Amino acid sequence: MATREENLATVRRVRAELTALLDGMDYCLDWKDGDGWCAREVLYHLVDTPEGGIGSVIAGVLDGSRPEITILPDISNITPERLAADLAEAQAGPLAILQTAADAIANAEDADFEARTTFAHLPARGIHETRTVQSIIDGLARHWGEHLAQLQAIRDALGM
């Protein structure tokens, strides 16, 4: 079982990797290599998957206000307003979500990560299951890690 400090370290690592990967990407936020997502699409996908962001899900499961969550995968969540955002604005959402997650984790007890649960629905995948806060934090590390790899691939393709 992961401790509060280990979970905080996970969120801090993801934040540091995201910030480092976005450094200098101002001019290429919408660049795509083939059919993959651009950095902007990755960022807004992370903001809204799951709805309200993973930080509010972690906080809500810990405080008991999120007995159920629905996750709609593989959506970029781009709107006209988001298309007009610069890098700082686009990056602000994911950073705020990670801060919400860190704040919630910092106020939890180690036992809460396994004891607090929610019922998760992933209708597109036919999954309906109980998830602990720890599994949600582990999912954050996995899911965001996959998208950090996408950002790294974009940087590599651009020779950054």
Backbone bond lengths (Angstrom), bond angles and torsions (degrees), N, CA, C in turn:
res aa  C-N    CA-C-N  psi(-1)  N-CA   C-N-CA  omega(-1)  CA-C   N-CA-C  phi
1 M - - - 1.454 - - 1.527 109.45 -
2 A 1.310 116.19 131.18 1.463 120.73 179.40 1.535 109.99 -76.04
3 T 1.299 115.14 148.46 1.461 121.23 178.06 1.527 110.29 -93.04
4 R 1.312 115.11 171.00 1.461 120.69 175.83 1.523 110.37 -55.91
5 E 1.323 116.67 -46.10 1.472 120.23 -178.54 1.528 111.89 -64.32
6 E 1.322 117.89 -39.08 1.465 120.84 177.69 1.532 110.94 -65.78
7 N 1.331 116.37 -40.73 1.462 119.44 178.61 1.526 111.55 -68.40
8 L 1.320 116.89 -38.29 1.471 119.61 175.19 1.525 110.49 -63.06
9 A 1.316 116.69 -39.82 1.467 120.25 178.40 1.527 110.77 -62.56
10 T 1.326 117.30 -37.22 1.469 120.97 177.27 1.520 110.50 -61.31
11 V 1.320 117.02 -48.05 1.468 120.74 -179.13 1.527 110.15 -64.71
12 R 1.319 117.54 -41.53 1.472 120.65 178.81 1.533 111.16 -62.95
13 R 1.324 116.64 -39.94 1.469 120.85 179.04 1.521 110.86 -63.76
14 V 1.320 116.67 -45.97 1.465 120.90 179.15 1.521 109.65 -61.03
15 R 1.319 117.26 -43.54 1.469 121.52 179.46 1.531 110.85 -61.33
16 A 1.319 116.17 -46.18 1.468 120.20 -179.25 1.530 111.05 -63.57
17 E 1.326 117.38 -42.20 1.464 120.85 178.76 1.524 111.04 -64.56
18 L 1.327 116.77 -43.21 1.462 120.53 179.33 1.525 110.33 -61.46
19 T 1.300 116.47 -48.00 1.466 121.08 -179.29 1.524 110.93 -60.83
20 A 1.315 117.00 -43.83 1.468 120.45 179.84 1.530 111.31 -65.00
21 L 1.322 116.86 -40.96 1.463 119.97 -178.30 1.525 112.52 -68.49
22 L 1.311 117.38 -30.39 1.463 120.50 -178.86 1.524 112.82 -85.20
23 D 1.307 117.16 -12.95 1.458 120.64 -179.24 1.532 110.32 -58.51
24 G 1.321 116.18 123.15 1.452 121.50 177.95 1.519 115.34 82.61
25 M 1.329 117.96 5.97 1.471 120.00 -177.59 1.524 113.26 -92.44
26 D 1.332 118.06 13.23 1.466 122.02 -177.91 1.525 112.24 -50.82
27 Y 1.312 116.15 -46.18 1.464 121.14 -173.08 1.525 113.58 -80.45
28 C 1.321 117.93 -11.32 1.468 119.41 -173.89 1.526 112.56 -127.71
29 L 1.304 116.45 28.80 1.462 121.63 -178.77 1.527 112.44 -59.40
30 D 1.323 116.76 -29.23 1.466 120.88 -177.34 1.528 113.66 -107.94
31 W 1.317 117.53 9.42 1.455 121.23 -179.20 1.524 110.00 -72.71
32 K 1.336 115.40 135.75 1.472 121.54 178.15 1.511 109.52 -125.83
33 D 1.308 114.57 146.66 1.454 121.97 172.82 1.527 106.49 -112.39
34 G 1.323 115.89 93.29 1.462 119.78 -178.54 1.507 111.82 79.93
35 D 1.336 115.84 -137.16 1.461 121.64 -174.46 1.528 113.89 -89.70
36 G 1.318 117.91 -2.89 1.458 120.78 -178.72 1.517 112.32 -68.88
37 W 1.310 114.88 171.12 1.458 120.76 178.42 1.515 110.41 -79.36
38 C 1.322 115.75 150.39 1.461 120.98 170.51 1.530 107.80 -83.21
39 A 1.320 116.85 169.95 1.472 121.51 -178.70 1.527 111.06 -58.48
40 R 1.322 117.00 -40.21 1.480 120.26 179.77 1.532 110.41 -58.98
41 E 1.332 116.48 -45.16 1.467 120.11 179.58 1.521 111.52 -63.18
42 V 1.310 116.68 -40.09 1.467 120.47 177.29 1.523 109.64 -60.17
43 L 1.318 117.00 -48.57 1.469 120.78 -177.05 1.528 112.09 -60.34
44 Y 1.323 117.37 -45.95 1.461 118.98 -177.59 1.524 112.41 -76.22
45 H 1.296 117.53 -24.65 1.467 119.89 170.93 1.531 108.90 -63.45
46 L 1.321 116.87 -44.91 1.459 120.62 179.86 1.527 111.86 -64.90
47 V 1.318 116.67 -34.48 1.466 121.02 179.79 1.526 111.05 -63.44
48 D 1.319 117.69 -39.93 1.464 121.31 -171.30 1.518 115.24 -110.35
49 T 1.319 118.13 11.19 1.464 119.98 178.85 1.521 109.19 -123.75
50 P 1.331 116.29 107.35 1.456 129.31 -2.66 1.528 111.41 -75.08
51 E 1.335 115.56 172.35 1.459 120.90 -177.90 1.528 110.37 -52.41
52 G 1.320 115.58 130.90 1.456 120.95 -177.92 1.511 113.32 87.09
53 G 1.319 116.76 -9.63 1.460 121.30 178.65 1.519 113.06 90.08
54 I 1.310 114.54 149.70 1.470 121.10 -176.85 1.531 112.02 -63.43
55 G 1.331 117.43 -28.96 1.464 119.98 178.33 1.518 111.95 -63.03
56 S 1.341 116.54 -44.41 1.471 119.21 179.61 1.522 111.06 -69.66
57 V 1.331 116.66 -29.19 1.472 119.41 176.15 1.528 109.40 -66.93
58 I 1.322 117.41 -47.80 1.468 120.48 179.23 1.526 109.76 -59.05
59 A 1.337 116.87 -47.44 1.466 120.59 179.73 1.525 110.80 -61.46
60 G 1.340 116.56 -44.17 1.456 120.80 -177.82 1.513 113.95 -67.71
61 V 1.313 117.67 -36.10 1.465 119.97 177.62 1.530 109.06 -71.32
62 L 1.312 116.71 -39.65 1.463 119.29 178.42 1.522 112.40 -64.16
63 D 1.350 117.43 -37.99 1.468 118.28 -178.21 1.534 113.11 -93.84
64 G 1.338 116.90 0.78 1.456 121.13 175.74 1.523 115.23 85.98
65 S 1.322 118.30 3.39 1.464 120.25 -177.42 1.528 113.65 -88.06
66 R 1.332 118.27 -4.08 1.481 121.65 179.40 1.531 109.36 -123.94
67 P 1.347 117.41 75.58 1.465 119.21 179.31 1.522 113.13 -70.24
68 E 1.348 116.39 -19.20 1.463 121.54 178.12 1.525 109.28 -141.74
69 I 1.325 115.26 148.32 1.462 121.02 173.91 1.523 108.68 -135.94
70 T 1.322 114.99 152.18 1.464 120.87 174.50 1.518 107.36 -121.81
71 I 1.308 115.49 132.25 1.461 121.75 -179.67 1.520 108.37 -118.45
72 L 1.331 115.16 122.05 1.467 121.37 177.26 1.520 107.05 -109.72
73 P 1.339 117.71 101.31 1.460 121.05 -174.45 1.531 113.17 -77.91
74 D 1.321 114.09 164.82 1.468 123.09 169.22 1.527 114.62 65.02
75 I 1.330 117.07 31.89 1.458 121.76 177.25 1.526 107.61 -116.92
76 S 1.341 116.49 132.28 1.471 119.48 -177.17 1.524 112.84 -82.48
77 N 1.326 119.19 -22.46 1.460 123.43 175.31 1.523 114.42 63.45
78 I 1.316 117.31 32.39 1.461 121.10 179.35 1.532 109.38 -82.86
79 T 1.336 115.42 134.65 1.461 123.43 175.14 1.526 107.51 -124.47
80 P 1.326 118.10 166.59 1.472 119.16 176.56 1.536 112.76 -57.07
81 E 1.326 117.56 -38.78 1.465 120.63 178.53 1.524 110.70 -64.53
82 R 1.308 116.32 -39.61 1.459 120.06 -179.46 1.527 111.44 -70.69
83 L 1.325 116.91 -30.90 1.461 120.09 176.48 1.524 111.71 -65.44
84 A 1.322 116.80 -26.52 1.470 121.48 -179.17 1.523 112.98 -87.74
85 A 1.318 117.99 -8.46 1.470 121.51 -176.86 1.523 111.38 -71.10
86 D 1.325 115.94 142.54 1.464 119.63 172.88 1.530 108.48 -84.55
87 L 1.310 116.25 178.87 1.470 120.07 -175.84 1.519 111.97 -59.27
88 A 1.325 117.73 -44.62 1.468 120.36 -178.56 1.525 110.94 -60.17
89 E 1.327 116.63 -41.60 1.463 120.45 179.00 1.527 110.97 -68.53
90 A 1.313 117.54 -41.91 1.464 121.35 -179.58 1.530 111.13 -67.76
91 Q 1.311 116.52 -34.62 1.463 121.27 -179.33 1.532 111.78 -76.79
92 A 1.321 117.28 -25.37 1.460 121.12 -176.14 1.527 112.39 -60.14
93 G 1.327 117.54 -39.14 1.461 120.61 -178.67 1.519 113.23 -61.40
94 P 1.333 118.23 -55.44 1.461 118.94 178.61 1.531 113.16 -60.34
95 L 1.322 116.79 -36.98 1.467 119.15 179.06 1.525 111.28 -66.52
96 A 1.327 117.24 -38.57 1.466 120.58 177.10 1.527 110.71 -65.41
97 I 1.326 116.56 -39.36 1.461 120.46 178.80 1.527 110.85 -63.44
98 L 1.324 115.96 -43.09 1.465 119.31 178.25 1.528 110.99 -65.95
99 Q 1.332 117.57 -34.50 1.464 120.06 177.16 1.523 110.52 -67.05
100 T 1.328 117.19 -40.89 1.463 120.80 176.82 1.529 110.19 -60.69
101 A 1.328 116.37 -42.45 1.469 120.22 177.68 1.526 110.52 -62.52
102 A 1.323 116.93 -46.84 1.472 120.72 -179.22 1.521 110.92 -61.91
103 D 1.327 117.40 -42.77 1.472 120.21 179.77 1.521 111.25 -62.21
104 A 1.334 116.59 -43.35 1.465 120.45 179.99 1.521 110.96 -65.48
105 I 1.312 116.72 -43.38 1.467 121.18 179.48 1.527 110.40 -63.96
106 A 1.324 116.79 -41.42 1.470 121.03 -178.71 1.523 112.31 -62.09
107 N 1.332 116.97 -27.76 1.463 121.00 -178.92 1.521 113.49 -94.18
108 A 1.318 117.85 3.20 1.466 122.08 -178.54 1.521 110.78 -96.49
109 E 1.302 114.52 160.63 1.461 122.02 172.06 1.527 107.66 -93.41
110 D 1.315 117.28 153.62 1.459 120.95 -179.85 1.527 112.61 -52.69
111 A 1.317 117.55 -40.58 1.472 121.61 -177.51 1.525 111.99 -66.74
112 D 1.332 118.03 -25.29 1.461 121.36 -178.22 1.520 112.75 -62.08
113 F 1.305 117.86 -28.76 1.463 120.65 -174.61 1.525 112.27 -66.40
114 E 1.307 117.91 -27.64 1.464 121.53 175.84 1.525 111.76 -101.68
115 A 1.319 117.80 -26.81 1.463 120.99 -174.97 1.523 113.26 -81.33
116 R 1.307 117.84 -33.05 1.470 121.23 -177.28 1.527 109.52 -88.22
117 T 1.349 115.44 131.94 1.458 119.87 -175.80 1.528 111.53 -135.41
118 T 1.321 114.14 165.27 1.458 123.19 172.87 1.520 107.83 -141.24
119 F 1.316 115.87 161.19 1.454 119.93 175.78 1.522 106.77 -99.26
120 A 1.320 116.33 117.20 1.468 122.41 -175.17 1.520 110.85 -99.96
121 H 1.342 114.60 133.29 1.461 122.11 177.07 1.524 108.19 -115.14
122 L 1.304 116.78 124.30 1.459 123.25 170.50 1.523 105.96 -121.58
123 P 1.338 116.82 79.58 1.468 119.77 -171.72 1.521 114.33 -59.82
124 A 1.313 118.13 -33.43 1.466 120.51 -179.36 1.529 111.61 -66.89
125 R 1.307 116.69 -21.22 1.466 121.05 -179.42 1.519 113.03 -111.13
126 G 1.328 116.82 1.72 1.461 120.68 178.93 1.519 113.33 68.34
127 I 1.320 116.99 28.60 1.464 121.18 -178.32 1.524 108.93 -107.55
128 H 1.327 115.54 130.39 1.463 123.76 175.46 1.519 105.10 -142.88
129 E 1.338 116.65 106.91 1.459 119.51 -172.46 1.524 111.27 -152.76
130 T 1.309 115.00 159.23 1.452 121.43 174.49 1.522 108.87 -80.59
131 R 1.340 115.58 135.15 1.460 120.70 178.75 1.518 109.28 -129.14
132 T 1.317 115.01 139.02 1.462 120.64 175.48 1.524 109.35 -82.71
133 V 1.317 115.76 163.98 1.462 119.43 174.20 1.527 109.23 -59.05
134 Q 1.327 117.06 -38.80 1.460 119.09 179.82 1.519 111.63 -61.86
135 S 1.325 117.20 -41.08 1.467 118.52 178.67 1.522 110.73 -66.68
136 I 1.323 117.66 -30.57 1.462 121.00 176.70 1.524 110.23 -69.86
137 I 1.319 117.40 -41.95 1.474 120.99 177.08 1.526 109.93 -64.97
138 D 1.328 116.66 -42.38 1.463 119.96 176.20 1.531 110.17 -61.82
139 G 1.335 116.54 -38.08 1.456 121.03 176.78 1.517 112.16 -65.51
140 L 1.327 117.20 -37.51 1.460 120.96 174.62 1.523 109.41 -58.38
141 A 1.319 117.06 -49.65 1.471 120.71 -179.10 1.528 111.08 -60.28
142 R 1.332 117.15 -42.36 1.463 120.98 -179.35 1.522 111.29 -70.28
143 H 1.328 116.96 -52.81 1.467 122.08 -175.62 1.521 111.03 -63.90
144 W 1.325 117.19 -50.63 1.461 119.43 179.29 1.523 109.93 -65.18
145 G 1.331 117.35 -34.73 1.463 120.45 177.35 1.519 111.98 -60.53
146 E 1.344 116.67 -40.56 1.466 120.47 177.36 1.528 110.27 -61.43
147 H 1.322 116.35 -40.88 1.467 119.60 -178.72 1.527 112.03 -77.30
148 L 1.317 117.37 -28.32 1.466 119.73 172.31 1.530 109.38 -63.99
149 A 1.323 116.26 -37.09 1.467 120.30 176.55 1.533 110.27 -64.49
150 Q 1.330 117.74 -36.53 1.462 120.86 175.37 1.527 110.28 -61.56
151 L 1.335 116.38 -45.21 1.466 120.17 179.01 1.526 110.83 -62.84
152 Q 1.319 116.53 -38.74 1.465 119.77 177.58 1.523 110.52 -63.88
153 A 1.320 116.50 -39.81 1.465 120.41 178.59 1.539 111.04 -63.80
154 I 1.320 116.24 -38.53 1.468 119.88 176.74 1.522 109.80 -63.51
155 R 1.330 116.69 -45.98 1.468 120.47 178.17 1.526 110.67 -59.40
156 D 1.328 116.44 -44.41 1.450 120.44 -179.47 1.530 111.36 -62.25
157 A 1.331 116.37 -42.90 1.461 120.54 179.99 1.516 112.17 -64.86
158 L 1.340 115.85 -29.89 1.459 120.59 178.25 1.534 112.55 -86.91
159 G 1.329 116.68 -2.41 1.463 120.25 -179.31 1.515 113.26 72.30
160 M 1.316 116.53 28.47 1.470 120.84 -179.42 1.517 110.82 -89.23
